[in-house]
């Protein structure tokens, strides 16, 4: 079941197609191609709860399938 995740970074919004079986790291690698920022310098958080997503877990394992409507991308290094 494909889904789209909306990721906000500064004043730009990205829509990333993903699957609940993908890990957070998979999503970060997709974002890396869009924003030219290495995945190890990214942190994805849920807007509603401010929970940081774990890179090694799938979206389904983190039970974010329904709540992962909005994420915020934080740069860990300038």
Secondary structure, 3 states (H helix, E strand, C coil): CEEEEEEEECCEEEEEEEECCCEHHHHHHHHHHHHCCCHHHEEEEECCCCCECCCCCECCCCCCCCCCCEEEEEECCC
